[in-house]
Amino acid sequence: MESKVKFFAAALAFMLFAAQVPPKTLIAQQQSEWEAKFHAIPSPDSMRAYMKRLSARPHHLGSVYGKSNAEWMLHKFRSWGLDAQIESYDVLFPTPKERVVELIEPVSFRAKLMEPAVAGDPTSGQHDEQLPPYNGYSADGDVTAQLVYVNYGIPEDYEQLASMGISVEGKIVIARYGASWRGIKPKLAAEHGAIGCLIYSDPRDDGYHQGDVFPQGPWRPKDGVQRGSVMDMPLYPGDPLTPGVGATANAKRLDRKDVKTITKIPVLPISYADAQPLLTALTGPVAPAHWRGALPITYHVGPGPAKVHLKVIANWDIKPIYNVIARIKGSEYPDQWVIRGNHHDAWVNGAQDPISGMVALMEEARAFAELYKQGWRPKRTMLFCAWDAEEQGLIGSTEWAETHAEELKSNAALYINTDSNGRGFLFAAGSHSLESFASGVTKDINDPQTDLSVYARSKLRQIHSAGSAQTRAELRSRPDLRLSALGSGSDYTAFLDHLGIASVHFGFGGMDGGGIYHSAYDDFYWYIKFADTDFVYGRALSQVAGTAAMRFAEADLLPYNFNNFAETVSNYLDELEDLSQNIRRDIIEKNRQIDEGVYSAIADPREKTVLPEKETVPPYLSFAPLANASEQLTNSAKRYQQAAENWKKSGKNLPGKINEMLLQAEQKLTVAEGLPGRSWFKHQIYAPGFYTGYGVKTLPAVREAIEQKEWDSVEGHVHAIAGVLNGFAAHLDKISTMLEK
Amino acid sequence: MESKVKFFAAALAFMLFAAQVPPKTLIAQQQSEWEAKFHAIPSPDSMRAYMKRLSARPHHLGSVYGKSNAEWMLHKFRSWGLDAQIESYDVLFPTPKERVVELIEPVSFRAKLMEPAVAGDPTSGQHDEQLPPYNGYSADGDVTAQLVYVNYGIPEDYEQLASMGISVEGKIVIARYGASWRGIKPKLAAEHGAIGCLIYSDPRDDGYHQGDVFPQGPWRPKDGVQRGSVMDMPLYPGDPLTPGVGATANAKRLDRKDVKTITKIPVLPISYADAQPLLTALTGPVAPAHWRGALPITYHVGPGPAKVHLKVIANWDIKPIYNVIARIKGSEYPDQWVIRGNHHDAWVNGAQDPISGMVALMEEARAFAELYKQGWRPKRTMLFCAWDAEEQGLIGSTEWAETHAEELKSNAALYINTDSNGRGFLFAAGSHSLESFASGVTKDINDPQTDLSVYARSKLRQIHSAGSAQTRAELRSRPDLRLSALGSGSDYTAFLDHLGIASVHFGFGGMDGGGIYHSAYDDFYWYIKFADTDFVYGRALSQVAGTAAMRFAEADLLPYNFNNFAETVSNYLDELEDLSQNIRRDIIEKNRQIDEGVYSAIADPREKTVLPEKETVPPYLSFAPLANASEQLTNSAKRYQQAAENWKKSGKNLPGKINEMLLQAEQKLTVAEGLPGRSWFKHQIYAPGFYTGYGVKTLPAVREAIEQKEWDSVEGHVHAIAGVLNGFAAHLDKISTMLEK
């Protein structure tokens, strides 16, 4: 196929030249006209109608309505003329059989563990179809013990507890939601010896302290509960029984007892109405100031006298899941894929999460189908994916990516993800080779509430919230937005972290609050009252994600820009050097203060205090291999971008398999053996933190070794990542050499 | 008298020399022995007994028990052999006749406005003798209007309201206690057009959010109210009818209608139990995040629909007040005075405020009386003052200082103040010419809870809480503690700010919380349960303040150190230059962001927002006169300290009236016309902030002109203060010249 394409391209170039029209300009103009047509199609009214249908009943993994939604979307895609299929997998899915949380000392109280219907909200009372509040992939257990309040239950909270002489060994901990992905809380609690874990939503974080509660306002009412998976996704996401391979009918499955991503201790989420009696029954030290929430009580840490009985027993079923995949075949490069995805399953009715993003994707698919009818042909194949079972552990996308791993590694040029959407400012994150490209897209989409482009509004907001004059100066001079790095928490994970496919995630938000996340109140009634009520940000999301897909599908030369990537890596290197220096300096200072007697001087003899112990001062570490690799990367990126620029001006045909090589560049950032202790995560630049969950760790092997003070291993990781970056640079050089010919 | 002293000193020196004992060393040794004897005398048991007596019944200005306390102390002082008198004044003192706070829309609620008795607390039910909760020197008024929540009611809060398009014109504001002295709240509210003001104690600031509430813990219970004066003390403190002169029987008095320190609008303080229904009835925008307290509600700003009726009518009586003044006459320099003061009046029973400080002063007086019996004679006259009517506006100390102004300006070498005391770390503030001296004292007093000196514990704590490596380095290398500058809030004000007498304030605290400030629950029961329960910090306070008094009374050369003062002034100058540069930079940046469209880009069209307007960029300002004066001051201070050092080594008699000149040095920092707009405040280096109340403003004329953006006046003030500092330096030079002879 390659030679044919070349011939046509040469012929076209000749014809255009003969007609005295600069060929690139004409193509750009045609593309721009198609883009304008595309922008006009996504319709807020359609999105509203889709949301009403898709969120009308609970549609979680394994539910009747979830399957119905998949079939309805399949039908929609096909009705628009797209080639669409459902791809199904069978995955492990625990649902509650027994749930008990009761205070048995010093007073009795039994937690309600349910979300009542709200007057006026027509879907909030569908209790028969709702999954009750629980945490998926909690271990089964029946435990009784004293309670300890552990704030957010993140590593620094356990350091604080240690300094107060409080152990959670043999206790049940109660942590509040926030500051980390929820699965970190039972993981760390178990590592510290706890035998059970409760997670509650404090009104300070998303309840009345933030604003009026549902149904008067968008925030979490007293009985609202955040469901959610506690599967150890930083180890590997997807079906727990089939790590690394698709959960197809005949896949080899682990025995459940051998699964490492199920929690070690039982966990349940509770509302603040259920949490208040438990927290009130704690005595012991008053919680540190930044641990205190907004309940009208004095927050104590415990342990006890509150004694809690926690029982969690699940039905551990294998359930079918349904990904809906629609395609538009590429006219010139059918084996180069641009993939667009959003999940369709929810914890309950899920109007915002995920339907607000899903309806944008649907309108993109409809729009491209419409353009197709008008004669538009994307050069590359476009896929529109509605993932199932994201909520349980990114399962639908992960199983699909694992199943199609080899095709994807050969073909996938870009994965574009969306999920929940709202009103306000663009949030964009992704591979930094896409930063310049993504910025370019946002410059051409209008913000619905202002006369600014999405890019300009985002940039102006960043200027306003910048912490320093230096940051503002950079924002003002830099022609691109900065993409955040991707951690985890949505369906890009398997594409980026496991397969090394350049990925980007888009979403709007930041202007409307909300405390209905993963509750029964995240529904159509809530969304049209408090969120993107007229769906204009749904349309903007379609326009951003769709334009990105379209441009990638259309480009002669795939529009990666490696200068941005090289600059970002160089910044990460600076961060790591600073981080290691700061930790070193902090240890020296702490040891000095111990010698000076500072800690015993400030200790209150009326309180229990464990004085810190001196720590070995870490060695100076050499980041030189990374610095050298970073410089090489910078040079190779610059050379490539220059070569690409020159080629564009030249009017020459694209030599060899340049695009095929380009789309595999991101894979050069992966290694087969993966990250230390978690081989599923292959990418060496981006990963979710092992102790943050959603939060990204860039250059993760090095960064986590520093953060966890594993000094002996840092330089080995530095060396390994330097090798990865050198390989990446060499790959770019190869492409540049071909382009420069 | 001067020549006699010289003769005896010379004779003594000769005798000592003849005995082959270095004279200074012997004197130092004798002093040290007397100090050791002094340190052993103050007794926790006595302090506890005094506190029990003094706080047994409410003892506010004008109360039967307040007079009884004064007479009891007079008797005590005399019983120890001291020369003691009561000095009385007649002052304006409003007490409540009518108090009403009621919500009349959208629902009815009448505030309780009283503090119930607490079971187990024997004095909390003395309602017949208690002043009910109210704010002294509130204007009388009867107003009804919509309510607006204004956070702390400080200037930046009104800027925030303006940006939200909310005016308090014609409204009643509700502000929470904290972040400023309370009197600022009605003052600013009235300046912004409000017609009434409520001040409540949010549980976030000193209630259950901080810890267990009384009687389970030390924090403010739901019905606890903070009384307090709202007299405009930053204008002038003391009796409102007699500014600048003592409120003696025949003093010329202002007509009450001409008094400027009574508020313009009625004000009442309320509990959080009384505040919650009012705040709950507000709608309008949700309060900004940092405005929200710990009540279990969504904090809205209003205005309304809450409509409030506020009525405050007082009995405006003239009442007698009773200062108790005890003396030990100086053996060598009876006309050089060391003054030690603490107030004895309280809002209610006032165990912590002020009795915890008062009992320390009493034990100092008893200890010196005891030493006197043993043969010790202070060279200078020592005064022990128990002030009345501090709570209403520093009235007792102010009227006394105004009455004795001329004597004090001739004679007073030092004023040492204390007030509330507690458990923990030393807080020391004062004239920076006393910094080195005060540090030296704290090096010789043991902290009761550790094996450290008070100095060392304080220093180690500062090292621990230092914000930067630079601050830590300075703390480690600097041989002195840093004294905070004095603002206002206790009885040093008239001495330092009005008369220019070098002053220092000491107190311990920081380890025990408390929410009983100015409530009926600040009583003996509370204090012995939650504060310095065994009075060991009472003893430490006696030792610190008494040692300071003793050393000053004993010194041959008054131990001021002007190097510290010069260094501090130089730091203040740096602060002012930075402040003016930062304001300038912020205005330029804000203007730039307005031009860029930042504010309209970030505005939420669903919310009312008033976009900021461009501001004139202030001129560059010359601080050169101050810089030159600061350098001159540094040189003159250095010269003086060297001359003093040389003189000490020389064994020579002190020539001329060196000490008389030294003790008047601080007065060289005052000017007769006072600060702009508030002529009572004479000191040009320290003053309470016009819009902070307690919070100090150093180099106040310049600093407040910059903060209030009165650019045209800054350089005039710079010039004036430079002149003051040059005069001060010249005074030092004169002393140095005499010493160097």
Contacts between the chains, C-beta under 8 A, distances in Angstrom:
chain1	res1	chain2	res2	distance
A	203	B	296	7.1
A	208	B	296	6.6
A	208	B	297	6.3
A	208	B	298	4.9
A	209	B	292	6.0
A	209	B	298	7.3
A	210	B	286	7.7
A	210	B	298	7.8
A	211	B	286	4.7
A	211	B	298	5.6
A	212	B	286	7.4
A	212	B	298	5.1
A	213	B	298	7.4
A	217	B	298	7.3
A	219	B	298	7.7
A	286	B	210	7.7
A	286	B	211	4.7
A	286	B	212	7.4
A	292	B	209	6.0
A	292	B	294	8.0
A	294	B	292	8.0
A	294	B	294	6.4
A	294	B	296	6.9
A	295	B	296	6.8
A	296	B	203	7.1
A	296	B	208	6.6
A	296	B	294	6.9
A	296	B	295	6.8
A	296	B	296	4.2
A	297	B	208	6.3
A	298	B	208	4.9
A	298	B	209	7.3
A	298	B	210	7.8
A	298	B	211	5.6
A	298	B	212	5.1
A	298	B	213	7.4
A	298	B	217	7.2
A	298	B	219	7.7
A	424	B	604	7.9
A	449	B	605	5.4
A	450	B	600	7.0
A	450	B	601	6.1
A	452	B	597	7.4
A	452	B	601	5.9
A	456	B	601	7.2
A	457	B	601	5.0
A	460	B	596	6.3
A	460	B	597	6.3
A	460	B	598	4.7
A	460	B	601	3.9
A	460	B	602	6.8
A	461	B	598	7.7
A	461	B	601	6.3
A	461	B	602	5.2
A	463	B	593	6.6
A	463	B	596	6.9
A	463	B	598	5.7
A	464	B	593	6.5
A	464	B	598	4.9
A	464	B	599	7.7
A	464	B	601	7.8
A	464	B	602	5.4
A	469	B	585	7.8
A	469	B	589	7.7
A	472	B	589	7.5
A	511	B	604	5.3
A	511	B	606	7.6
A	585	B	469	7.8
A	589	B	469	7.7
A	589	B	472	7.6
A	593	B	463	6.6
A	593	B	464	6.5
A	596	B	460	6.3
A	596	B	463	6.9
A	597	B	452	7.4
A	597	B	460	6.3
A	598	B	460	4.7
A	598	B	461	7.7
A	598	B	463	5.7
A	598	B	464	4.9
A	599	B	464	7.7
A	600	B	450	7.0
A	601	B	450	6.1
A	601	B	452	5.9
A	601	B	456	7.2
A	601	B	457	5.0
A	601	B	460	3.8
A	601	B	461	6.3
A	601	B	464	7.8
A	602	B	460	6.8
A	602	B	461	5.2
A	602	B	464	5.4
A	604	B	424	7.9
A	604	B	511	5.3
A	605	B	449	5.4
A	606	B	511	7.6
